[in-house]
Amino acid sequence: MNLLKKKKLIARTLKLGVDKVILDNNSLEEIKQAITRQDIRELVQQGIIRIKETKGRRKLKPKTRRRQGSVRKKVKNSKRKYIIKIRKLRRLKK
């Protein structure tokens, strides 16, 4: 018995996805006769229609944002030597 339309109605009523709805195989006739949203809510209370539990995700810590001016980097020693050498050469060239 295809109850996809009923599953969609149940999902819309309970505000969740179609995959979260579990129907009881023993009482498919009762599910088939449920037409209104109130009928569906009653079936949920009776336990004929069940809802899968949500698989949670860990909450990530929000990344702290640094302003552009607050970042200080060390100038590498090799670059420092290069700068000194080039300045000497430029002075010599003048």
PDB file with one MODEL, atoms N, CA, C and O in Angstrom:
MODEL        1
ATOM      1  N   MET A   1       0.838  -1.163   0.000  1.00  0.00           N
ATOM      2  CA  MET A   1       0.000   0.000   0.000  1.00  0.00           C
ATOM      3  C   MET A   1       0.898   1.246   0.000  1.00  0.00           C
ATOM      4  O   MET A   1       1.802   1.365   0.827  1.00  0.00           O
ATOM      5  N   ASN A   2       0.645   2.159  -0.920  1.00  0.00           N
ATOM      6  CA  ASN A   2       1.468   3.356  -1.047  1.00  0.00           C
ATOM      7  C   ASN A   2       0.864   4.487  -0.212  1.00  0.00           C
ATOM      8  O   ASN A   2      -0.236   4.959  -0.499  1.00  0.00           O
ATOM      9  N   LEU A   3       1.568   4.903   0.788  1.00  0.00           N
ATOM     10  CA  LEU A   3       1.080   5.960   1.675  1.00  0.00           C
ATOM     11  C   LEU A   3       1.956   7.204   1.604  1.00  0.00           C
ATOM     12  O   LEU A   3       2.099   7.922   2.594  1.00  0.00           O
ATOM     13  N   LEU A   4       2.541   7.460   0.439  1.00  0.00           N
ATOM     14  CA  LEU A   4       3.430   8.606   0.292  1.00  0.00           C
ATOM     15  C   LEU A   4       2.679   9.922   0.489  1.00  0.00           C
ATOM     16  O   LEU A   4       3.193  10.843   1.123  1.00  0.00           O
ATOM     17  N   LYS A   5       1.462  10.009  -0.056  1.00  0.00           N
ATOM     18  CA  LYS A   5       0.653  11.231   0.113  1.00  0.00           C
ATOM     19  C   LYS A   5       0.347  11.476   1.597  1.00  0.00           C
ATOM     20  O   LYS A   5       0.380  12.611   2.071  1.00  0.00           O
ATOM     21  N   LYS A   6       0.052  10.392   2.314  1.00  0.00           N
ATOM     22  CA  LYS A   6      -0.227  10.531   3.750  1.00  0.00           C
ATOM     23  C   LYS A   6       1.022  10.985   4.494  1.00  0.00           C
ATOM     24  O   LYS A   6       0.953  11.807   5.407  1.00  0.00           O
ATOM     25  N   LYS A   7       2.172  10.432   4.085  1.00  0.00           N
ATOM     26  CA  LYS A   7       3.427  10.834   4.738  1.00  0.00           C
ATOM     27  C   LYS A   7       3.693  12.311   4.514  1.00  0.00           C
ATOM     28  O   LYS A   7       4.148  13.010   5.419  1.00  0.00           O
ATOM     29  N   LYS A   8       3.409  12.787   3.299  1.00  0.00           N
ATOM     30  CA  LYS A   8       3.612  14.215   3.007  1.00  0.00           C
ATOM     31  C   LYS A   8       2.684  15.074   3.845  1.00  0.00           C
ATOM     32  O   LYS A   8       3.088  16.119   4.355  1.00  0.00           O
ATOM     33  N   LEU A   9       1.422  14.631   3.992  1.00  0.00           N
ATOM     34  CA  LEU A   9       0.455  15.359   4.813  1.00  0.00           C
ATOM     35  C   LEU A   9       0.905  15.382   6.273  1.00  0.00           C
ATOM     36  O   LEU A   9       0.811  16.410   6.945  1.00  0.00           O
ATOM     37  N   ILE A  10       1.390  14.254   6.750  1.00  0.00           N
ATOM     38  CA  ILE A  10       1.872  14.170   8.133  1.00  0.00           C
ATOM     39  C   ILE A  10       3.072  15.091   8.327  1.00  0.00           C
ATOM     40  O   ILE A  10       3.172  15.791   9.335  1.00  0.00           O
ATOM     41  N   ALA A  11       3.977  15.083   7.356  1.00  0.00           N
ATOM     42  CA  ALA A  11       5.170  15.924   7.450  1.00  0.00           C
ATOM     43  C   ALA A  11       4.795  17.398   7.473  1.00  0.00           C
ATOM     44  O   ALA A  11       5.374  18.183   8.225  1.00  0.00           O
ATOM     45  N   ARG A  12       3.818  17.770   6.641  1.00  0.00           N
ATOM     46  CA  ARG A  12       3.375  19.177   6.630  1.00  0.00           C
ATOM     47  C   ARG A  12       2.699  19.547   7.938  1.00  0.00           C
ATOM     48  O   ARG A  12       2.884  20.654   8.444  1.00  0.00           O
ATOM     49  N   THR A  13       1.919  18.631   8.487  1.00  0.00           N
ATOM     50  CA  THR A  13       1.197  18.899   9.727  1.00  0.00           C
ATOM     51  C   THR A  13       2.156  19.067  10.903  1.00  0.00           C
ATOM     52  O   THR A  13       2.003  19.973  11.722  1.00  0.00           O
ATOM     53  N   LEU A  14       3.137  18.188  10.969  1.00  0.00           N
ATOM     54  CA  LEU A  14       4.057  18.206  12.101  1.00  0.00           C
ATOM     55  C   LEU A  14       5.288  19.076  11.868  1.00  0.00           C
ATOM     56  O   LEU A  14       6.143  19.200  12.744  1.00  0.00           O
ATOM     57  N   LYS A  15       5.374  19.681  10.677  1.00  0.00           N
ATOM     58  CA  LYS A  15       6.464  20.587  10.301  1.00  0.00           C
ATOM     59  C   LYS A  15       7.825  19.904  10.402  1.00  0.00           C
ATOM     60  O   LYS A  15       8.723  20.362  11.109  1.00  0.00           O
ATOM     61  N   LEU A  16       7.949  18.795   9.673  1.00  0.00           N
ATOM     62  CA  LEU A  16       9.227  18.112   9.562  1.00  0.00           C
ATOM     63  C   LEU A  16       9.311  17.417   8.221  1.00  0.00           C
ATOM     64  O   LEU A  16       8.363  17.471   7.438  1.00  0.00           O
ATOM     65  N   GLY A  17      10.434  16.760   7.938  1.00  0.00           N
ATOM     66  CA  GLY A  17      10.643  16.137   6.647  1.00  0.00           C
ATOM     67  C   GLY A  17       9.915  14.805   6.514  1.00  0.00           C
ATOM     68  O   GLY A  17       9.534  14.188   7.508  1.00  0.00           O
ATOM     69  N   VAL A  18       9.728  14.373   5.271  1.00  0.00           N
ATOM     70  CA  VAL A  18       9.016  13.128   4.992  1.00  0.00           C
ATOM     71  C   VAL A  18       9.800  11.934   5.535  1.00  0.00           C
ATOM     72  O   VAL A  18       9.201  10.948   5.965  1.00  0.00           O
ATOM     73  N   ASP A  19      11.116  12.011   5.519  1.00  0.00           N
ATOM     74  CA  ASP A  19      11.946  10.901   5.983  1.00  0.00           C
ATOM     75  C   ASP A  19      11.866  10.701   7.502  1.00  0.00           C
ATOM     76  O   ASP A  19      12.199   9.624   7.997  1.00  0.00           O
ATOM     77  N   LYS A  20      11.438  11.700   8.228  1.00  0.00           N
ATOM     78  CA  LYS A  20      11.359  11.602   9.686  1.00  0.00           C
ATOM     79  C   LYS A  20      10.118  10.855  10.169  1.00  0.00           C
ATOM     80  O   LYS A  20      10.036  10.484  11.340  1.00  0.00           O
ATOM     81  N   VAL A  21       9.146  10.631   9.271  1.00  0.00           N
ATOM     82  CA  VAL A  21       7.878  10.015   9.645  1.00  0.00           C
ATOM     83  C   VAL A  21       8.000   8.497   9.592  1.00  0.00           C
ATOM     84  O   VAL A  21       8.449   7.940   8.590  1.00  0.00           O
ATOM     85  N   ILE A  22       7.595   7.820  10.688  1.00  0.00           N
ATOM     86  CA  ILE A  22       7.585   6.356  10.738  1.00  0.00           C
ATOM     87  C   ILE A  22       6.146   5.920  10.958  1.00  0.00           C
ATOM     88  O   ILE A  22       5.505   6.351  11.917  1.00  0.00           O
ATOM     89  N   LEU A  23       5.636   5.072  10.079  1.00  0.00           N
ATOM     90  CA  LEU A  23       4.263   4.580  10.180  1.00  0.00           C
ATOM     91  C   LEU A  23       4.270   3.165  10.749  1.00  0.00           C
ATOM     92  O   LEU A  23       5.154   2.368  10.435  1.00  0.00           O
ATOM     93  N   ASP A  24       3.292   2.862  11.578  1.00  0.00           N
ATOM     94  CA  ASP A  24       3.154   1.531  12.160  1.00  0.00           C
ATOM     95  C   ASP A  24       2.504   0.609  11.134  1.00  0.00           C
ATOM     96  O   ASP A  24       1.424   0.914  10.628  1.00  0.00           O
ATOM     97  N   ASN A  25       3.148  -0.518  10.818  1.00  0.00           N
ATOM     98  CA  ASN A  25       2.644  -1.433   9.791  1.00  0.00           C
ATOM     99  C   ASN A  25       1.361  -2.157  10.210  1.00  0.00           C
ATOM    100  O   ASN A  25       0.579  -2.578   9.358  1.00  0.00           O
ATOM    101  N   ASN A  26       1.150  -2.300  11.506  1.00  0.00           N
ATOM    102  CA  ASN A  26      -0.026  -3.033  11.983  1.00  0.00           C
ATOM    103  C   ASN A  26      -1.316  -2.229  11.834  1.00  0.00           C
ATOM    104  O   ASN A  26      -2.394  -2.818  11.748  1.00  0.00           O
ATOM    105  N   SER A  27      -1.233  -0.934  11.804  1.00  0.00           N
ATOM    106  CA  SER A  27      -2.456  -0.116  11.755  1.00  0.00           C
ATOM    107  C   SER A  27      -2.458   0.807  10.537  1.00  0.00           C
ATOM    108  O   SER A  27      -2.686   2.010  10.658  1.00  0.00           O
ATOM    109  N   LEU A  28      -2.201   0.228   9.364  1.00  0.00           N
ATOM    110  CA  LEU A  28      -2.188   1.016   8.136  1.00  0.00           C
ATOM    111  C   LEU A  28      -3.592   1.476   7.726  1.00  0.00           C
ATOM    112  O   LEU A  28      -3.750   2.524   7.100  1.00  0.00           O
ATOM    113  N   GLU A  29      -4.604   0.687   8.081  1.00  0.00           N
ATOM    114  CA  GLU A  29      -5.991   1.070   7.742  1.00  0.00           C
ATOM    115  C   GLU A  29      -6.392   2.360   8.460  1.00  0.00           C
ATOM    116  O   GLU A  29      -7.035   3.229   7.870  1.00  0.00           O
ATOM    117  N   GLU A  30      -6.013   2.480   9.722  1.00  0.00           N
ATOM    118  CA  GLU A  30      -6.337   3.697  10.476  1.00  0.00           C
ATOM    119  C   GLU A  30      -5.628   4.910   9.876  1.00  0.00           C
ATOM    120  O   GLU A  30      -6.193   6.000   9.789  1.00  0.00           O
ATOM    121  N   ILE A  31      -4.383   4.695   9.466  1.00  0.00           N
ATOM    122  CA  ILE A  31      -3.624   5.798   8.850  1.00  0.00           C
ATOM    123  C   ILE A  31      -4.264   6.192   7.528  1.00  0.00           C
ATOM    124  O   ILE A  31      -4.344   7.372   7.184  1.00  0.00           O
ATOM    125  N   LYS A  32      -4.717   5.181   6.795  1.00  0.00           N
ATOM    126  CA  LYS A  32      -5.343   5.449   5.500  1.00  0.00           C
ATOM    127  C   LYS A  32      -6.632   6.256   5.649  1.00  0.00           C
ATOM    128  O   LYS A  32      -6.959   7.076   4.791  1.00  0.00           O
ATOM    129  N   GLN A  33      -7.358   6.023   6.733  1.00  0.00           N
ATOM    130  CA  GLN A  33      -8.633   6.726   6.944  1.00  0.00           C
ATOM    131  C   GLN A  33      -8.442   8.133   7.505  1.00  0.00           C
ATOM    132  O   GLN A  33      -9.364   8.946   7.441  1.00  0.00           O
ATOM    133  N   ALA A  34      -7.278   8.434   8.048  1.00  0.00           N
ATOM    134  CA  ALA A  34      -7.030   9.760   8.617  1.00  0.00           C
ATOM    135  C   ALA A  34      -6.962  10.773   7.482  1.00  0.00           C
ATOM    136  O   ALA A  34      -6.097  10.685   6.610  1.00  0.00           O
ATOM    137  N   ILE A  35      -7.884  11.739   7.501  1.00  0.00           N
ATOM    138  CA  ILE A  35      -7.969  12.724   6.429  1.00  0.00           C
ATOM    139  C   ILE A  35      -7.523  14.100   6.915  1.00  0.00           C
ATOM    140  O   ILE A  35      -6.783  14.801   6.225  1.00  0.00           O
ATOM    141  N   THR A  36      -7.972  14.476   8.093  1.00  0.00           N
ATOM    142  CA  THR A  36      -7.698  15.831   8.569  1.00  0.00           C
ATOM    143  C   THR A  36      -6.414  15.866   9.393  1.00  0.00           C
ATOM    144  O   THR A  36      -5.888  14.828   9.797  1.00  0.00           O
ATOM    145  N   ARG A  37      -5.926  17.066   9.630  1.00  0.00           N
ATOM    146  CA  ARG A  37      -4.727  17.257  10.437  1.00  0.00           C
ATOM    147  C   ARG A  37      -4.973  16.846  11.884  1.00  0.00           C
ATOM    148  O   ARG A  37      -4.075  16.347  12.561  1.00  0.00           O
ATOM    149  N   GLN A  38      -6.206  17.064  12.349  1.00  0.00           N
ATOM    150  CA  GLN A  38      -6.552  16.676  13.716  1.00  0.00           C
ATOM    151  C   GLN A  38      -6.480  15.157  13.874  1.00  0.00           C
ATOM    152  O   GLN A  38      -6.033  14.659  14.907  1.00  0.00           O
ATOM    153  N   ASP A  39      -6.921  14.419  12.846  1.00  0.00           N
ATOM    154  CA  ASP A  39      -6.816  12.952  12.878  1.00  0.00           C
ATOM    155  C   ASP A  39      -5.353  12.523  12.998  1.00  0.00           C
ATOM    156  O   ASP A  39      -5.019  11.605  13.747  1.00  0.00           O
ATOM    157  N   ILE A  40      -4.505  13.197  12.257  1.00  0.00           N
ATOM    158  CA  ILE A  40      -3.077  12.865  12.276  1.00  0.00           C
ATOM    159  C   ILE A  40      -2.484  13.144  13.649  1.00  0.00           C
ATOM    160  O   ILE A  40      -1.701  12.342  14.157  1.00  0.00           O
ATOM    161  N   ARG A  41      -2.849  14.274  14.258  1.00  0.00           N
ATOM    162  CA  ARG A  41      -2.343  14.596  15.593  1.00  0.00           C
ATOM    163  C   ARG A  41      -2.775  13.541  16.613  1.00  0.00           C
ATOM    164  O   ARG A  41      -2.010  13.181  17.507  1.00  0.00           O
ATOM    165  N   GLU A  42      -4.008  13.053  16.470  1.00  0.00           N
ATOM    166  CA  GLU A  42      -4.490  12.013  17.380  1.00  0.00           C
ATOM    167  C   GLU A  42      -3.713  10.709  17.194  1.00  0.00           C
ATOM    168  O   GLU A  42      -3.400  10.026  18.169  1.00  0.00           O
ATOM    169  N   LEU A  43      -3.403  10.367  15.948  1.00  0.00           N
ATOM    170  CA  LEU A  43      -2.629   9.154  15.683  1.00  0.00           C
ATOM    171  C   LEU A  43      -1.215   9.269  16.258  1.00  0.00           C
ATOM    172  O   LEU A  43      -0.636   8.277  16.701  1.00  0.00           O
ATOM    173  N   VAL A  44      -0.671  10.473  16.247  1.00  0.00           N
ATOM    174  CA  VAL A  44       0.650  10.688  16.843  1.00  0.00           C
ATOM    175  C   VAL A  44       0.578  10.490  18.347  1.00  0.00           C
ATOM    176  O   VAL A  44       1.478   9.894  18.939  1.00  0.00           O
ATOM    177  N   GLN A  45      -0.486  10.983  18.970  1.00  0.00           N
ATOM    178  CA  GLN A  45      -0.652  10.821  20.415  1.00  0.00           C
ATOM    179  C   GLN A  45      -0.844   9.355  20.799  1.00  0.00           C
ATOM    180  O   GLN A  45      -0.402   8.918  21.861  1.00  0.00           O
ATOM    181  N   GLN A  46      -1.511   8.602  19.919  1.00  0.00           N
ATOM    182  CA  GLN A  46      -1.733   7.172  20.184  1.00  0.00           C
ATOM    183  C   GLN A  46      -0.464   6.352  19.967  1.00  0.00           C
ATOM    184  O   GLN A  46      -0.350   5.236  20.475  1.00  0.00           O
ATOM    185  N   GLY A  47       0.474   6.893  19.224  1.00  0.00           N
ATOM    186  CA  GLY A  47       1.722   6.189  18.978  1.00  0.00           C
ATOM    187  C   GLY A  47       1.730   5.392  17.692  1.00  0.00           C
ATOM    188  O   GLY A  47       2.662   4.626  17.447  1.00  0.00           O
ATOM    189  N   ILE A  48       0.713   5.555  16.868  1.00  0.00           N
ATOM    190  CA  ILE A  48       0.650   4.853  15.581  1.00  0.00           C
ATOM    191  C   ILE A  48       1.622   5.493  14.596  1.00  0.00           C
ATOM    192  O   ILE A  48       2.266   4.803  13.806  1.00  0.00           O
ATOM    193  N   ILE A  49       1.718   6.806  14.653  1.00  0.00           N
ATOM    194  CA  ILE A  49       2.687   7.539  13.838  1.00  0.00           C
ATOM    195  C   ILE A  49       3.796   7.992  14.775  1.00  0.00           C
ATOM    196  O   ILE A  49       3.548   8.645  15.789  1.00  0.00           O
ATOM    197  N   ARG A  50       5.029   7.632  14.415  1.00  0.00           N
ATOM    198  CA  ARG A  50       6.173   8.031  15.234  1.00  0.00           C
ATOM    199  C   ARG A  50       7.079   8.958  14.444  1.00  0.00           C
ATOM    200  O   ARG A  50       6.999   9.035  13.218  1.00  0.00           O
ATOM    201  N   ILE A  51       7.941   9.659  15.166  1.00  0.00           N
ATOM    202  CA  ILE A  51       8.869  10.609  14.543  1.00  0.00           C
ATOM    203  C   ILE A  51      10.285  10.165  14.889  1.00  0.00           C
ATOM    204  O   ILE A  51      10.592   9.878  16.046  1.00  0.00           O
ATOM    205  N   LYS A  52      11.144  10.111  13.870  1.00  0.00           N
ATOM    206  CA  LYS A  52      12.550   9.775  14.104  1.00  0.00           C
ATOM    207  C   LYS A  52      13.214  10.915  14.859  1.00  0.00           C
ATOM    208  O   LYS A  52      12.892  12.087  14.661  1.00  0.00           O
ATOM    209  N   GLU A  53      14.150  10.545  15.729  1.00  0.00           N
ATOM    210  CA  GLU A  53      14.876  11.576  16.462  1.00  0.00           C
ATOM    211  C   GLU A  53      15.876  12.245  15.537  1.00  0.00           C
ATOM    212  O   GLU A  53      16.414  11.623  14.620  1.00  0.00           O
ATOM    213  N   THR A  54      16.113  13.518  15.794  1.00  0.00           N
ATOM    214  CA  THR A  54      17.061  14.251  14.963  1.00  0.00           C
ATOM    215  C   THR A  54      18.471  13.923  15.404  1.00  0.00           C
ATOM    216  O   THR A  54      18.768  13.863  16.597  1.00  0.00           O
ATOM    217  N   LYS A  55      19.329  13.713  14.434  1.00  0.00           N
ATOM    218  CA  LYS A  55      20.735  13.506  14.728  1.00  0.00           C
ATOM    219  C   LYS A  55      21.364  14.881  14.859  1.00  0.00           C
ATOM    220  O   LYS A  55      21.339  15.676  13.920  1.00  0.00           O
ATOM    221  N   GLY A  56      21.919  15.154  16.008  1.00  0.00           N
ATOM    222  CA  GLY A  56      22.448  16.492  16.261  1.00  0.00           C
ATOM    223  C   GLY A  56      23.846  16.682  15.721  1.00  0.00           C
ATOM    224  O   GLY A  56      24.546  15.723  15.399  1.00  0.00           O
ATOM    225  N   ARG A  57      24.231  17.924  15.629  1.00  0.00           N
ATOM    226  CA  ARG A  57      25.596  18.292  15.261  1.00  0.00           C
ATOM    227  C   ARG A  57      26.196  19.055  16.419  1.00  0.00           C
ATOM    228  O   ARG A  57      25.497  19.752  17.154  1.00  0.00           O
ATOM    229  N   ARG A  58      27.498  18.914  16.572  1.00  0.00           N
ATOM    230  CA  ARG A  58      28.151  19.699  17.608  1.00  0.00           C
ATOM    231  C   ARG A  58      28.111  21.164  17.215  1.00  0.00           C
ATOM    232  O   ARG A  58      28.271  21.512  16.045  1.00  0.00           O
ATOM    233  N   LYS A  59      27.899  22.002  18.188  1.00  0.00           N
ATOM    234  CA  LYS A  59      27.931  23.426  17.897  1.00  0.00           C
ATOM    235  C   LYS A  59      29.376  23.871  17.860  1.00  0.00           C
ATOM    236  O   LYS A  59      30.140  23.616  18.792  1.00  0.00           O
ATOM    237  N   LEU A  60      29.741  24.523  16.802  1.00  0.00           N
ATOM    238  CA  LEU A  60      31.099  25.005  16.656  1.00  0.00           C
ATOM    239  C   LEU A  60      31.248  26.354  17.325  1.00  0.00           C
ATOM    240  O   LEU A  60      30.317  27.159  17.343  1.00  0.00           O
ATOM    241  N   LYS A  61      32.410  26.591  17.865  1.00  0.00           N
ATOM    242  CA  LYS A  61      32.656  27.897  18.465  1.00  0.00           C
ATOM    243  C   LYS A  61      32.806  28.915  17.341  1.00  0.00           C
ATOM    244  O   LYS A  61      33.484  28.644  16.349  1.00  0.00           O
ATOM    245  N   PRO A  62      32.190  30.067  17.483  1.00  0.00           N
ATOM    246  CA  PRO A  62      32.344  31.072  16.423  1.00  0.00           C
ATOM    247  C   PRO A  62      33.775  31.578  16.374  1.00  0.00           C
ATOM    248  O   PRO A  62      34.410  31.798  17.405  1.00  0.00           O
ATOM    249  N   LYS A  63      34.263  31.756  15.176  1.00  0.00           N
ATOM    250  CA  LYS A  63      35.627  32.230  15.010  1.00  0.00           C
ATOM    251  C   LYS A  63      35.709  33.697  15.405  1.00  0.00           C
ATOM    252  O   LYS A  63      34.854  34.504  15.040  1.00  0.00           O
ATOM    253  N   THR A  64      36.754  34.029  16.158  1.00  0.00           N
ATOM    254  CA  THR A  64      36.932  35.429  16.542  1.00  0.00           C
ATOM    255  C   THR A  64      37.590  36.150  15.378  1.00  0.00           C
ATOM    256  O   THR A  64      38.558  35.664  14.794  1.00  0.00           O
ATOM    257  N   ARG A  65      37.063  37.288  15.058  1.00  0.00           N
ATOM    258  CA  ARG A  65      37.591  38.059  13.937  1.00  0.00           C
ATOM    259  C   ARG A  65      38.537  39.128  14.456  1.00  0.00           C
ATOM    260  O   ARG A  65      38.224  39.857  15.397  1.00  0.00           O
ATOM    261  N   ARG A  66      39.691  39.207  13.829  1.00  0.00           N
ATOM    262  CA  ARG A  66      40.650  40.243  14.193  1.00  0.00           C
ATOM    263  C   ARG A  66      40.585  41.345  13.161  1.00  0.00           C
ATOM    264  O   ARG A  66      40.400  41.100  11.969  1.00  0.00           O
ATOM    265  N   ARG A  67      40.737  42.550  13.638  1.00  0.00           N
ATOM    266  CA  ARG A  67      40.766  43.654  12.680  1.00  0.00           C
ATOM    267  C   ARG A  67      42.101  43.643  11.966  1.00  0.00           C
ATOM    268  O   ARG A  67      43.075  43.052  12.432  1.00  0.00           O
ATOM    269  N   GLN A  68      42.123  44.294  10.853  1.00  0.00           N
ATOM    270  CA  GLN A  68      43.297  44.240   9.994  1.00  0.00           C
ATOM    271  C   GLN A  68      44.531  44.842  10.667  1.00  0.00           C
ATOM    272  O   GLN A  68      45.641  44.336  10.503  1.00  0.00           O
ATOM    273  N   GLY A  69      44.336  45.908  11.415  1.00  0.00           N
ATOM    274  CA  GLY A  69      45.479  46.598  12.001  1.00  0.00           C
ATOM    275  C   GLY A  69      46.054  45.897  13.214  1.00  0.00           C
ATOM    276  O   GLY A  69      47.178  46.192  13.620  1.00  0.00           O
ATOM    277  N   SER A  70      45.303  44.970  13.805  1.00  0.00           N
ATOM    278  CA  SER A  70      45.769  44.351  15.041  1.00  0.00           C
ATOM    279  C   SER A  70      46.672  43.148  14.785  1.00  0.00           C
ATOM    280  O   SER A  70      47.185  42.559  15.736  1.00  0.00           O
ATOM    281  N   VAL A  71      46.876  42.773  13.532  1.00  0.00           N
ATOM    282  CA  VAL A  71      47.726  41.630  13.217  1.00  0.00           C
ATOM    283  C   VAL A  71      49.158  42.109  13.075  1.00  0.00           C
ATOM    284  O   VAL A  71      49.451  42.976  12.252  1.00  0.00           O
ATOM    285  N   ARG A  72      50.051  41.541  13.880  1.00  0.00           N
ATOM    286  CA  ARG A  72      51.464  41.905  13.792  1.00  0.00           C
ATOM    287  C   ARG A  72      52.246  40.667  13.429  1.00  0.00           C
ATOM    288  O   ARG A  72      52.111  39.620  14.062  1.00  0.00           O
ATOM    289  N   LYS A  73      53.060  40.798  12.412  1.00  0.00           N
ATOM    290  CA  LYS A  73      53.879  39.676  11.993  1.00  0.00           C
ATOM    291  C   LYS A  73      55.339  40.036  12.163  1.00  0.00           C
ATOM    292  O   LYS A  73      55.737  41.186  11.980  1.00  0.00           O
ATOM    293  N   LYS A  74      56.129  39.041  12.514  1.00  0.00           N
ATOM    294  CA  LYS A  74      57.563  39.259  12.624  1.00  0.00           C
ATOM    295  C   LYS A  74      58.170  39.219  11.237  1.00  0.00           C
ATOM    296  O   LYS A  74      57.818  38.370  10.418  1.00  0.00           O
ATOM    297  N   VAL A  75      59.076  40.136  10.978  1.00  0.00           N
ATOM    298  CA  VAL A  75      59.778  40.133   9.702  1.00  0.00           C
ATOM    299  C   VAL A  75      60.873  39.087   9.804  1.00  0.00           C
ATOM    300  O   VAL A  75      61.625  39.058  10.778  1.00  0.00           O
ATOM    301  N   LYS A  76      60.959  38.233   8.802  1.00  0.00           N
ATOM    302  CA  LYS A  76      61.947  37.154   8.837  1.00  0.00           C
ATOM    303  C   LYS A  76      63.363  37.717   8.757  1.00  0.00           C
ATOM    304  O   LYS A  76      63.604  38.761   8.150  1.00  0.00           O
ATOM    305  N   ASN A  77      64.271  37.015   9.372  1.00  0.00           N
ATOM    306  CA  ASN A  77      65.659  37.460   9.460  1.00  0.00           C
ATOM    307  C   ASN A  77      66.307  37.553   8.080  1.00  0.00           C
ATOM    308  O   ASN A  77      67.069  38.480   7.809  1.00  0.00           O
ATOM    309  N   SER A  78      66.004  36.597   7.216  1.00  0.00           N
ATOM    310  CA  SER A  78      66.613  36.607   5.884  1.00  0.00           C
ATOM    311  C   SER A  78      66.140  37.831   5.092  1.00  0.00           C
ATOM    312  O   SER A  78      66.911  38.419   4.334  1.00  0.00           O
ATOM    313  N   LYS A  79      64.882  38.206   5.269  1.00  0.00           N
ATOM    314  CA  LYS A  79      64.364  39.382   4.584  1.00  0.00           C
ATOM    315  C   LYS A  79      65.026  40.640   5.139  1.00  0.00           C
ATOM    316  O   LYS A  79      65.332  41.572   4.395  1.00  0.00           O
ATOM    317  N   ARG A  80      65.242  40.657   6.443  1.00  0.00           N
ATOM    318  CA  ARG A  80      65.893  41.806   7.095  1.00  0.00           C
ATOM    319  C   ARG A  80      67.305  42.013   6.517  1.00  0.00           C
ATOM    320  O   ARG A  80      67.712  43.136   6.221  1.00  0.00           O
ATOM    321  N   LYS A  81      68.041  40.896   6.367  1.00  0.00           N
ATOM    322  CA  LYS A  81      69.388  40.976   5.798  1.00  0.00           C
ATOM    323  C   LYS A  81      69.347  41.495   4.365  1.00  0.00           C
ATOM    324  O   LYS A  81      70.181  42.304   3.959  1.00  0.00           O
ATOM    325  N   TYR A  82      68.366  41.019   3.611  1.00  0.00           N
ATOM    326  CA  TYR A  82      68.204  41.448   2.221  1.00  0.00           C
ATOM    327  C   TYR A  82      67.958  42.952   2.149  1.00  0.00           C
ATOM    328  O   TYR A  82      68.536  43.638   1.307  1.00  0.00           O
ATOM    329  N   ILE A  83      67.106  43.460   3.024  1.00  0.00           N
ATOM    330  CA  ILE A  83      66.787  44.890   3.037  1.00  0.00           C
ATOM    331  C   ILE A  83      68.043  45.716   3.315  1.00  0.00           C
ATOM    332  O   ILE A  83      68.305  46.709   2.636  1.00  0.00           O
ATOM    333  N   ILE A  84      68.807  45.301   4.309  1.00  0.00           N
ATOM    334  CA  ILE A  84      70.031  46.031   4.668  1.00  0.00           C
ATOM    335  C   ILE A  84      71.010  46.037   3.499  1.00  0.00           C
ATOM    336  O   ILE A  84      71.607  47.066   3.183  1.00  0.00           O
ATOM    337  N   LYS A  85      71.171  44.874   2.858  1.00  0.00           N
ATOM    338  CA  LYS A  85      72.109  44.762   1.732  1.00  0.00           C
ATOM    339  C   LYS A  85      71.673  45.654   0.574  1.00  0.00           C
ATOM    340  O   LYS A  85      72.507  46.343  -0.014  1.00  0.00           O
ATOM    341  N   ILE A  86      70.402  45.656   0.240  1.00  0.00           N
ATOM    342  CA  ILE A  86      69.882  46.462  -0.873  1.00  0.00           C
ATOM    343  C   ILE A  86      70.033  47.945  -0.572  1.00  0.00           C
ATOM    344  O   ILE A  86      70.369  48.714  -1.473  1.00  0.00           O
ATOM    345  N   ARG A  87      69.799  48.369   0.654  1.00  0.00           N
ATOM    346  CA  ARG A  87      69.939  49.784   1.011  1.00  0.00           C
ATOM    347  C   ARG A  87      71.384  50.239   0.855  1.00  0.00           C
ATOM    348  O   ARG A  87      71.662  51.340   0.379  1.00  0.00           O
ATOM    349  N   LYS A  88      72.308  49.351   1.275  1.00  0.00           N
ATOM    350  CA  LYS A  88      73.729  49.678   1.111  1.00  0.00           C
ATOM    351  C   LYS A  88      74.074  49.837  -0.364  1.00  0.00           C
ATOM    352  O   LYS A  88      74.771  50.774  -0.754  1.00  0.00           O
ATOM    353  N   LEU A  89      73.566  48.891  -1.196  1.00  0.00           N
ATOM    354  CA  LEU A  89      73.846  48.951  -2.632  1.00  0.00           C
ATOM    355  C   LEU A  89      73.245  50.205  -3.266  1.00  0.00           C
ATOM    356  O   LEU A  89      73.864  50.815  -4.137  1.00  0.00           O
ATOM    357  N   ARG A  90      72.069  50.583  -2.844  1.00  0.00           N
ATOM    358  CA  ARG A  90      71.422  51.771  -3.398  1.00  0.00           C
ATOM    359  C   ARG A  90      72.182  53.047  -3.026  1.00  0.00           C
ATOM    360  O   ARG A  90      72.321  53.966  -3.833  1.00  0.00           O
ATOM    361  N   ARG A  91      72.676  53.079  -1.761  1.00  0.00           N
ATOM    362  CA  ARG A  91      73.485  54.222  -1.344  1.00  0.00           C
ATOM    363  C   ARG A  91      74.771  54.310  -2.176  1.00  0.00           C
ATOM    364  O   ARG A  91      75.183  55.387  -2.606  1.00  0.00           O
ATOM    365  N   LEU A  92      75.387  53.149  -2.387  1.00  0.00           N
ATOM    366  CA  LEU A  92      76.611  53.077  -3.143  1.00  0.00           C
ATOM    367  C   LEU A  92      76.384  53.532  -4.590  1.00  0.00           C
ATOM    368  O   LEU A  92      77.224  54.214  -5.178  1.00  0.00           O
ATOM    369  N   LYS A  93      75.246  53.144  -5.145  1.00  0.00           N
ATOM    370  CA  LYS A  93      74.908  53.487  -6.514  1.00  0.00           C
ATOM    371  C   LYS A  93      74.707  55.007  -6.678  1.00  0.00           C
ATOM    372  O   LYS A  93      75.073  55.585  -7.701  1.00  0.00           O
ATOM    373  N   LYS A  94      74.123  55.635  -5.655  1.00  0.00           N
ATOM    374  CA  LYS A  94      73.902  57.090  -5.697  1.00  0.00           C
ATOM    375  C   LYS A  94      75.229  57.807  -5.783  1.00  0.00           C
ATOM    376  O   LYS A  94      75.265  59.036  -5.828  1.00  0.00           O
TER     377      LYS A  94
ENDMDL
END
